[in-house]
Amino acid sequence: MDERQLYDELEQLKQEIHFHNYRYHVLDDPLISDASFDQLLKRLKEIEAMHPEWITVDSPTQRAGAEPAERFEKTRHPQPILSLANAFSNQDVLDWYERIAKLDARVRTGTFVVEPKIDGLTVVLHYEKGIFTKGATRGDGEIGEDITGNIRTIRALPLKIPVEKNGPAAPERLVVRGEAFMNLVDFERLNKELEEQGFKTYQNPRNTAAGSLRQLDASLTASRPLTLLTYAIVATDGRLPRTQWELLEALKAWGFPVTRDATLCHSIQEVLQVCDGWQQKRNRMPYEIDGLVIKVNDLEVQGRLGFVGKDPRGAIALKFPAKEATTKLLDIGVNVGRTGVLTPYAILEPVEIGGVIVKQATLHNFDYIKEKDIRISDQVRIKRAGDVIPYVIGPIPELRKGNETEFIPPSKCPSCGAPSEHIEGEVAWFCVNAACPAQLIRNVEHFVSKGAMNIMGMGIRYVEELVESGMVKDVADLYHIRENDLLKLEGFAEKKAENLLSAIQTSKSQPLNRVITALGIRGVGEIAALDLAEHFKNLENLAQATYEDITSLEGFGPNISQAILDWFANPRNQQLLRKLKEAGIWPQQEERAQEKLPLDGMTFVITGTLPIFSRDEATEYIRAQGGKVTGSVSSQTSYVVCGSEPGSKYDRALELNIPIISEEELRRMVGEHG
């Protein structure tokens, strides 16, 4: 293929990737599989690696990866980015209508557009000759901050317009206004992941979106599930649509994400009917809205109506009643999560918010209670948004009577009474007792899983039955189960009981690294367990290791090292180890032969789904041949073993020019040396 053909292929790939990205992130209607999309992106990256001079700002590969900035530069908007006057009732809307109708009689015979008012962060998007060139925050309306690198990471943002090959031509210059936000389900998922990892959780989707877009490191923004909707043209040298409705259609035709919930109304009475319907509909929205925006549809009339101060007369924001309430904080309870994280929650004097009686609300974490100075018996403000769990905004200090008491985080787990653990610098408090009843089902499920002891046939339903029946009070009890015990449980016949007992016996021969993984020590995954097994050789040595012994290992920082020490120092965990040893589970790491092995000195990272090996099998295969497996790609990585649907490790390998090989190529490497 000559250079001209290669360049044409690159341009075709960019066009296709933009189109499929639009179908997936904007229309929610993909035409190809994730694997096919990944192959297109992979080929584009290959061509750009051969010809870096061909990389342009509109390339799909440029969404993330910008160097961290020291600060955000100020940028002046081409037109003021104004806020709207507020209405709080239907009467307020009618009053607004009468005022503007007196200024321009066309209002009475005209139409209106009603759009949801998204509770997000306003962004201003600049395009030159159809290419996205700059993104900014609203700031004070005149001057915002240039956050181009961060906005570029939002997948719903078109980097080049029109997105569809046959779409309408874009004007030479176009500036669009929109709102960046986070869907409620993504916000909940993000907070759950952060909580399980012991990190600080976020208060609400709006603050999370705003904070994510103002990160100096764009890679952090890229990791957040942000999205975007557009609704206005700020400036253009092309012809403006005549109406707001046509403007939304034009934005959509160019490939911008536009709300599907806008309504064209033919009278002010219809506007009020639509607004009334939103009182219930707002609870079913996938993202937070705090009201509706009512706009005169005719843009020329809008413009001629002018301003009141800095508020445009041609539109108004109808604010929903706040889903907030004030009530008394009766007490603070503590839940124990499936990973041992202790999470505080508010026990409230029952209060109605948006038609729902709220008795409990989240307090996020213990640092949040301290930062907000929330005390038991305080009058507190509660907010509920959509299906998000109600949360405590903060106390009202002015209403204190002197009988309020400060809350002290528990020194013991409220479920099992074991000492709680809090590592300096981390947000979360933990219970590290492996036999804690609140964590037991999760711990047993992890212990028997494929990556740990691999007890075939022990699904979550049987784990729950065994724990709830009282037969299993810690994972070591699995090795004392008898056939008669299983036959008492629902769904167990003689053959099934025999098979499960056989799988339990077989698991006794698992190697040391699998046993370490199965213990469920916080922060110790399969790769860390392999390193610990290789270094300490048996559980006795590991249990006696010092902080210095563990931190001397590559990849073991202070937090994970302390978590290992705390786990083995816990008396209940020591009892568990004794029971496992009595059951015959005390493996010794085999000394590796000293002969030269094919993969000696090489470091591998595995990403994607391999055709034959599971991730565990590939890891053990590489280590058996002398290689090392790590969890992240760096300049020290020798090869990345790549399967179908690879993740960000594949992208990182391309950035660092790390060789990418298939499972078959890995096998050939071993064969060539064998």
Secondary structure, 3 states (H helix, E strand, C coil): CCHHHHHHHHHHHHHHHHHHHHHHHCCCCCCCCHHHHHHHHHHHHHHHHHCHHHCCCCCHHHCCCCCCCCCCCEEECCCCCCCCCEECCHHHHHHHHHHHHHHCCHHHHCCEEEEEEECCEEEEEEEECCEEEEEEECCCCCEEEECHHHHCCCCCCCCECCCCCCCCCCCCEEEEEEEEEECHHHHHHHHHHHHHCCCCCCCCHHHHHHHHHCCCCHHHHHCCCEEEEEEEEEEECCCCCCEHHHHHHHHHHHCCCCCCCCEEECCHHHHHHHHHHHHHHHHHCCCCEEEEEEEECEHHHHHHHCEECCEECCEEEEECCCCEEEEEEEEEEEEECCCCEEEEEEEEEEEEECCEEEEEEECCCHHHHHHHCCEECCEEEEECCCCCCCEEEEECHHHCCCCCEECCCCCECCCCCCEEECCCCCCCEEECCCCCHHHHHHHHHHHCCCCCCCCCCCCHHHHHHHHHCCCCCCHHHHHHCCHHHHHCCCCCCHHHHHHHHHHHHHHHHCCHHHHHHHCCCCCCCHHHHHHHHHHHCCHHHHHCCCHHHHHCCCCCCHHHHHHHHHHHHCHHHHHHHHHHHHCCCCCCCCCCCCCCCCCCCCEEEEECECCCCCHHHHHHHHHHCCCEECCCCCCCCCEEEECECCCHHHHHHHHHCCCEECHHHHHHHHHHHC
